[in-house]
Amino acid sequence: MCAEQLAFFREILEAEKRSLLDNARQTLASIQHTETDPDPNDRASSEEKYLLEFRVRDRERKLLKKIDEALARIESKEYGWCQETGEPIGIPRLLARPTASLCLEAQERRELKHRQYDH
């Protein structure tokens, strides 16, 4: 992958990281400024809303880790290469999922194996 392509994907990943961190800060600020509802039904609704928000943030936390790993691969010049086969991942796949570390075939094999062991 050429330097321009690496710079392009670095910017995409860094922009996504900034967005996720901004979301986390907004959630924290929102929770810090929330007053406790005296009505049990209102309090339960608020707690359910925050529980959902925390689930979303947990998924985003996992995505942040993948983004950091992808940025590290860019720095080490390993970005765009399948970590399992050593083959190119492919620009279309990276455009769809910039954090991808496996080529499509390797990812499909992993998902198939995962499904087989889950049943």
N, C-alpha and C positions, 0 to 999 in steps of 0.2 A: 504494500500500500504506500502511495507516495505521501510526501509531507503535507501537501494541500488536503488530501483526503483525511489524514490523521488529524489535522487542525480542524477540519469540518466536524468530525465526530467528537473531538474534544469539546468544541463549543456546544454541540447538542447536549452532551452529557453534563457539562458544567451548568448549562441553563436549566436542565431538568433538576439537577442537585439544588440549585438556588431556589427553584420553585417549591421543591419538597421541604426545604428548610424554612422557607417563608410560611408554608402551610402549618408546620409544626409550631412556629412562633405565634401565629394567629390563634391556634388552638389553645396554647398555653395562656395567652393573654385573655382569651374568652373565658377560660375556666377560672382564672384568677379573679376576674371581675364579676363572677356569677354569685348571686346571693342565694342562700338556701330558701326554698319555698316552704312556707308553713303547712300548706295543704299536702297531705300524703300523695294524692294522685298527681299533682303538679310535680312534686319532688320525684316520683317514680318516672314520669315522662322525661324530666330533665336527666335523670340518671341513665335512662335508656338511650337518650340522644348522645350523651357523653360516652357510653359504652360503644356505640356504633362508631363514634369519632375516634376512639382509641383503637378500634380494630383497623380502621383505615390508616391511622398513623403507624400502626405496627407493620402493616403491609408496606407502607412507604419507607419505614426504617430498613426493612429487608431490601427494598429497591435501592436505597442509598448505599448499602453495602455493595451491591452489584455494580452500581455506578462507580464507586471508589475502586473496585477491582478492575473495571474496564479502563478507567483513567490510568491505573498502574500499568495495565497491558499496553496502553498507548505509549507511556514513557519508556517501557522496556522493548518497544517495537514488536510486541507479540500480538497486538490488537489486529483483528481481522483473520487470525489463523485459528483453526479448530484445536482446542486443547487436547482432544482425544485422538484425532487422526493426523493433525499437522497440515491438513488441506485448507485452502482458503474458505472462509465462511461465506463470502459473497456480499457484494454491496446491497442488493435488494433486501437480504435478510437483516443486515446491519441497519439499514434505513428503517425497517419495520421494528427491530428490537436492537437498539444500539448497545445494550449490555450483553448481547449473545456471546457466549464463549465456545459454542459448539456449532459445527456446520449442521445443516438441516437433517442430513442423513443420521449423524451421530445423535442429534436431539431426538429424532423419531425412534431410534433404537433404544435410547434411555427411557423414553416414555412407554414404549411397548413393554420393556422389561419391568418397569415400575407397575404397570397395569397387571401384568401376569402375577407379580408377587403380592399385589393387594387383594387378589381374589382367591 
